[in-house]
Structures are given as structure tokens and as C-alpha cells.
Amino acid sequence: MQHAVAQKIGSESGMKEGRLLVPQKQLNVAAQRYQREQYMNLTPVEVIKKLYDVAILGCKKRDKALANNAVTELIVGLNFEYQEIALGLYRLYQYVKHCLRHENYSEAEYVLQELRTTWMQAFHLEDK
């Protein structure tokens, strides 16, 4: 059984002040928890921005599954109470999915980038 115990390196190694060594697994868990908390604190507007970012990244990496999953989440988030806008976005997202199926990543990325830019302007978001 592996014990994830932090070790204190002190004066025996010639150091005046000790350092705390944390096992890699523990760091990974902490990083994942931090990232999850960051996403949990996003506003709905910021979530949409993140989804655009992920979809665009998927296109850049030619990762069809990543881009497609992000676009699917964008579709799921549409509010059809505002039918005209939602339907227009739905058609654009379907076109992006079509581009992804045919591995036309540059066209999909272009459409997503334009939508993201419009989203950022509409909600006065800064590009970080």
C-alpha cells in the first residue's frame, strides 16, 4: 500500500528552512478540485463563453469529439422561449456539427469564433 505522506526536509539535508514535498497525486487532486470550483462559480454567461472556448480549441486541435461535445452543450443551453434567436443559433450550431462531421475544422472554427465574439460584445465581457 502506497502512503501519500508529505515529508519535511530539514537541516539533515543541509537546508536551513525545510520544504514540504507533496506527492504528485495529491497535487493533481487539489488542482482538479480548484478547477471544478472555478467552473462552479461561473455565471451562465461565462459558461457559454467557456463552451465557445472549448469548441474553438477542439477545432484548432482537430479534436472532433471535444468540439462536438461543446457544441452539443451549447445546443442544450438554448432557451426556446426566445424562439427566433434560439432557432437561429440552433441552425448555426447544426451547421458547425455538419462541418465537424466532414472535418472542415476551419469553417467550424470561423463560425464559432464569430459567435463567441458577438457573445463577448453583447455581454461586455473581457477576453482573458
C-alpha positions as CSV (number, residue, x, y, z in Angstrom):
1,M,0.0,0.0,0.0
2,Q,1.3,3.4,-1.0
3,H,1.2,6.1,1.6
4,A,0.8,9.7,0.4
5,V,2.7,11.3,3.2
6,A,4.3,14.7,2.9
7,Q,7.9,14.7,4.0
8,K,9.7,17.6,5.7
9,I,13.2,18.0,4.5
10,G,15.1,19.9,7.2
11,S,18.6,20.5,8.5
12,E,19.8,17.0,7.8
13,S,19.9,17.7,4.1
14,G,21.8,20.9,4.7
15,M,18.9,23.3,4.3
16,K,18.2,26.0,6.9
17,E,14.5,26.1,6.2
18,G,12.6,22.9,5.3
19,R,10.4,22.4,2.3
20,L,7.2,20.5,2.3
21,L,7.1,17.9,-0.5
22,V,3.6,17.0,-1.6
23,P,3.1,13.8,-3.6
24,Q,2.1,14.4,-7.3
25,K,-1.3,12.5,-6.8
26,Q,-2.3,14.9,-4.0
27,L,-1.3,17.9,-6.2
28,N,-3.5,16.6,-9.1
29,V,-6.5,16.1,-6.8
30,A,-6.1,19.6,-5.4
31,A,-5.7,21.1,-8.9
32,Q,-8.8,19.3,-10.1
33,R,-10.8,20.4,-7.1
34,Y,-9.7,24.0,-7.7
35,Q,-10.6,23.8,-11.4
36,R,-14.0,22.3,-10.6
37,E,-14.7,25.1,-8.1
38,Q,-13.7,27.7,-10.7
39,Y,-16.3,26.3,-13.1
40,M,-19.0,26.1,-10.4
41,N,-18.6,29.8,-9.7
42,L,-19.2,30.9,-13.3
43,T,-22.2,32.8,-14.3
44,P,-24.4,31.4,-17.1
45,V,-23.0,34.0,-19.5
46,E,-19.4,32.9,-18.6
47,V,-20.3,29.2,-19.0
48,I,-21.4,29.9,-22.6
49,K,-18.1,31.8,-23.2
50,K,-16.2,28.8,-21.8
51,L,-18.1,26.4,-24.1
52,Y,-17.2,28.5,-27.1
53,D,-13.6,28.4,-26.0
54,V,-13.6,24.6,-25.7
55,A,-15.4,24.2,-29.0
56,I,-12.8,26.5,-30.7
57,L,-10.0,24.7,-29.0
58,G,-11.4,21.4,-30.3
59,C,-11.4,22.8,-33.8
60,K,-7.8,24.0,-33.5
61,K,-6.7,20.6,-32.2
62,R,-8.8,18.8,-34.8
63,D,-10.5,17.0,-31.9
64,K,-13.9,16.3,-33.3
65,A,-15.3,14.8,-30.1
66,L,-14.2,17.8,-27.9
67,A,-15.6,20.3,-30.3
68,N,-18.8,18.3,-30.9
69,N,-19.4,17.9,-27.2
70,A,-19.1,21.6,-26.5
71,V,-21.4,22.4,-29.4
72,T,-23.9,19.9,-28.1
73,E,-23.8,21.6,-24.7
74,L,-24.4,25.0,-26.4
75,I,-27.5,23.5,-28.1
76,V,-28.8,22.0,-24.8
77,G,-28.5,25.5,-23.3
78,L,-30.7,27.2,-25.8
79,N,-33.8,28.8,-24.4
80,F,-36.6,28.3,-27.0
81,E,-38.9,30.7,-25.2
82,Y,-37.0,33.2,-27.3
83,Q,-37.7,31.2,-30.4
84,E,-36.3,33.4,-33.1
85,I,-32.9,33.8,-31.5
86,A,-32.7,30.2,-30.3
87,L,-33.7,28.8,-33.7
88,G,-31.1,30.9,-35.4
89,L,-28.4,29.7,-33.0
90,Y,-29.6,26.2,-33.3
91,R,-29.2,26.3,-37.1
92,L,-25.7,27.7,-36.8
93,Y,-24.7,25.1,-34.3
94,Q,-26.1,22.4,-36.6
95,Y,-24.1,23.8,-39.4
96,V,-21.0,23.7,-37.1
97,K,-21.7,20.0,-36.4
98,H,-22.1,19.3,-40.1
99,C,-18.6,20.9,-40.6
100,L,-17.2,18.8,-37.9
101,R,-18.6,15.6,-39.4
102,H,-16.9,16.5,-42.6
103,E,-13.7,17.5,-40.8
104,N,-14.0,21.1,-42.1
105,Y,-12.4,22.4,-38.9
106,S,-11.5,25.8,-40.2
107,E,-15.1,26.6,-41.2
108,A,-16.4,25.4,-37.9
109,E,-13.8,27.4,-36.0
110,Y,-14.7,30.5,-38.0
111,V,-18.4,30.3,-37.2
112,L,-17.7,29.6,-33.6
113,Q,-15.2,32.4,-33.3
114,E,-17.8,34.8,-34.8
115,L,-20.4,33.7,-32.4
116,R,-18.0,34.0,-29.5
117,T,-17.0,37.5,-30.5
118,T,-20.7,38.5,-30.7
119,W,-21.4,36.9,-27.3
120,M,-18.5,38.8,-25.8
121,Q,-19.7,42.1,-27.2
122,A,-23.3,41.6,-26.3
123,F,-22.4,40.9,-22.6
124,H,-19.5,43.3,-22.4
125,L,-17.1,40.5,-21.4
126,E,-13.3,40.9,-21.5
127,D,-11.2,38.5,-23.4
128,K,-8.9,36.9,-20.8
